Amino acid sequence: MGRRYTAELQELDATYAWAIRASVVELTESVALSAHHPLISVGSGGSLTSAHFAELLHGCFTGQAAQTLTPYELITTPRYLGDTAILLCSAGGSNPDVISAAQQVLKRSPFHLFAITTKLVSPLKKRLEAANWPRCHAFAIPTRKDGFLATNSLLASLVLLIRAYESWAGLPSCLPETLDQLLHPGATRGDFVEHLHCHLGPVLDRSTLVVLYGAETKPAALDIESRFTEAALAAVQPADFRNFAHGRHHWLAKHGETSGVLAFCKEGDEIAQRTLALLPRTIPRWQVTVEPGIRGALAAVCQSLLLAHIAGTAKGIDPGRPQVPTFGRQLYHLKAMPTLYPHTNEAHERMNLAIERKSRCPVTSLEIRRQIDIWTGCYRHFIDQLAKAQIRCVVMDYDGTLCAPQRRFDGLSSSIAKQINHLLTEGVTIAIATGRGESVREVLLRHITAPENQSRLIIGYHNGAEIALLSDTSTPPGEQPLALSLVGIAKAMQASNLIVQNADIVAKGKQISLKFRPAADRVAICHEAVRVFQPHQTCGATLVTSSHSIDIIAPGVNKANVVDYVVRRLNLPNGGVDTVLCIGDRGHSPGNDADLLTHPLSLSVDEVNEDPSTCWSIAKPGLRFDLACLEYLTRLKPGKTGMRFDMTGVRL
């Protein structure tokens, strides 16, 4: 099993040279989406080092909280994940645990879910792509598959992650052109390894290795623990310099004759120097000193790769081919990962996840606090109202609802278009409430071709500023002067350097749109737009957000106007309370569907509001955006006086 470890080390230079030049544009976009949210980075085995390094990068570059979990810990975490970004690290994307974790976490709909692998095709990528909203960044490194331990895949992943965070921050790369310059500037690889051999022998001869680290060298220390344990090179006890002082030093007092100390520290680290100086002289130690910062953190991990080779040579073990026993293979392939809600059926799981999204609290926590019965009652009441409805009109958002955010320029999927045509043929009125202008009409006309269907499809352009039939090509008008109430706001937005540098401003009619550029810092733009807008709020204008833009709309304009329009047009009773179904993706204020999804019969395909009486997400766990919308539309079945919502698998 595996490859010769020395052969893998010989390929590191080629891997590094490739990784510092490979495109990280799409990975940078995922970093940008995650930058203002806590991050959970996930990995197991060698990929756990990648996860720890991602934790370091996220904290250093974004200032947000970050945590590393194994797949098992991710599945069993009691945390609410709706506001958290999750990164899955997997070299080959075939690790059974990370695939199980992906399947389970998909159901909980974290804010963003992305993965990094060093294999173009993998089960993990297939699983994430099937969900249609996570992103799997699959790279093809130029070297062969790793042996038993992560080597080239690990180096490539770390370099790519570093470059993506640097790119997001608008910084030049801190990485040198070659691995030699990173590891041992001014010396050859052979001389450097020989130097390590000469000085590390007494330390690595010991059966127990105490590995000390600082904040930036933690990934390297934990990589030593993983590498040495997996290859059975030594028993490793990692500890940061100060936690070591809290009793962990006692191991050396009792087992000093069988223990060595390896310390990873940065240049000028006074804590490291003073700690090592207090250890008994009889205990061998070696200090790996790297320069401060991310560059030094990477160099420390690279030294870990070499130290495993040196220890293996001394002990007659090839770390790449350590002769794994049968029970070890059986353990690796053991399918024993827990499920989210054991002993529940499909309807109960769907309800639990809907409640978690709505309450922003895991069901387990609600049970402990004895609040679950209240939320269960709210869910059942909403489902009962939806089941009783005789739906004659469906009002939907476009971007993020009828098409996923990352495919908003691709138009409608064939499945969505087919279902819309089917409902129109059945006599249902369809209304699209969108922040866009005539571009939506052009897309819909390609899919809705029958004149009788076009006459039953209504579009509310620019967040409901103009409302007309699909067949009406005069709406919205091509050139519209900006509403007087918005002129001062537009000038203020154009005067902001942060907005101008990160978004395209389109101001006409009753709307100002700030359209995000790729990899722009969307949260920073939102904060700036709110700051600029606040002095102008007295004019009655409204600021709303979507996945791709910020819109400032004139007084009296909102997507709920589209509901009012269809109620009047169809002469529906009770304001359409039990005959109009609204669907959108941004139900939480200031989302641009917040007004629309206050309607009593409203479903979200992503964000929900706090109101327990409306705006629930009840799609199949793991479905978001257009796939969730497709499920909702498919559940509409002909009834006596309108369409009924099929509750199969939803109602308890």
Number of C-alpha atoms within 10 A of each C-alpha: 10 16 18 16 24 14 13 19 15 11 15 20 15 16 23 24 17 18 23 19 12 15 14 19 15 15 25 24 20 24 26 23 20 24 23 20 21 22 26 24 27 30 25 20 17 22 26 26 30 32 27 25 27 27 24 22 22 27 17 16 14 19 13 15 16 22 17 23 19 21 27 18 12 21 22 14 13 13 13 18 23 18 16 21 24 27 26 29 30 30 27 21 24 16 19 18 21 23 20 19 23 26 19 21 20 20 18 22 25 18 19 22 24 22 23 24 27 23 19 14 15 18 14 27 25 12 16 21 13 12 17 17 23 24 21 26 17 21 21 16 21 15 14 14 18 20 19 23 26 23 26 27 27 26 20 26 26 21 21 24 22 24 25 24 26 18 20 22 18 9 10 9 14 13 18 14 12 14 19 16 14 18 22 15 12 9 11 13 14 9 11 15 16 13 11 17 19 10 13 20 16 16 21 27 18 19 15 22 24 24 26 26 25 21 14 24 30 25 27 26 29 24 27 26 22 21 27 23 13 19 20 16 28 23 16 24 18 23 21 18 21 14 13 18 12 10 8 15 15 12 13 18 13 10 12 18 14 15 25 25 25 23 25 29 29 23 12 12 14 10 13 22 13 11 15 18 10 8 15 11 9 9 18 22 22 19 17 17 18 23 16 15 14 18 19 22 25 25 22 27 27 20 20 24 23 18 20 24 24 23 22 22 15 14 14 10 19 22 27 25 16 21 14 13 8 8 9 11 10 10 10 11 12 11 11 11 15 13 14 17 14 8 8 12 11 16 16 16 20 23 26 25 25 24 24 21 26 23 19 16 17 21 23 15 15 17 11 9 9 10 12 19 11 11 20 14 12 17 22 16 15 18 22 13 15 23 16 12 20 23 26 24 27 23 27 30 27 26 28 23 24 26 22 23 17 15 15 16 12 10 20 21 16 10 12 20 17 15 16 23 20 15 23 21 14 15 17 21 23 25 26 28 33 24 28 17 19 16 11 19 22 13 14 19 13 11 18 21 12 12 10 13 22 21 17 19 24 23 31 32 24 26 31 25 24 19 22 20 17 24 21 14 12 10 18 20 11 10 8 11 10 16 17 11 16 24 14 12 23 22 11 15 20 15 12 14 10 15 24 14 13 19 21 15 19 13 21 18 21 24 26 24 24 26 20 20 14 15 19 20 23 24 14 14 22 18 11 16 22 15 12 18 20 11 11 16 14 9 12 13 19 20 22 22 21 18 18 19 21 26 25 24 26 23 17 12 20 25 26 21 20 28 27 13 17 23 20 13 9 12 11 17 11 9 15 23 18 20 24 24 25 25 31 33 33 29 28 21 16 15 22 29 31 24 17 27 29 19 22 20 25 26 28 30 28 27 25 29 22 15 13 18 19 26 32 28 29 25 24 21 22 22 24 28 25 28 24 25 27 24 18 19 19 17 15 18 15 17 12 7 11 18 21 20 22 17 15 10 14 17 16 13
